[in-house]
């Protein structure tokens, strides 16, 4: 792990907020030249601190008004490999994230749908038919606040 100074942390906070900003614009905010800012960003990327950049889509603007978190407990862990379940569930377009977790459930999924009826269709026809699915618990997302995390 590399040592991060205050400028590195300021750059990471700014990139977490808007990763499309240029090195010149970021540099002006933190008091560095464009080349110095670019070198710092490259160093943070080379050391794995910056793992990539993502496009954040507005699901509601795309017609997906419902997001649901599903807790899934596999019924037959010994008969179905985790990799087979992960591969099958990842092929469902409405499933945004697949997280293997420790606790009451084996997996936590984030699923988007156009509305509750569409979610029910996805749940019944796609998720509940996956190999090894046992207990399922659904939590509908009411609101969400995004935070950049500890920087």
Secondary structure as UniProt FT lines:
FT   HELIX           6..17
FT   TURN            19..20
FT   HELIX           23..30
FT   HELIX           34..46
FT   TURN            47..48
FT   TURN            59..63
FT   STRAND          66..74
FT   TURN            77..79
FT   HELIX           82..90
FT   TURN            93..94
FT   STRAND          95..100
FT   STRAND          107..113
FT   HELIX           116..122
FT   HELIX           123..127
FT   TURN            128..129
FT   TURN            131..132
FT   STRAND          133..140
//
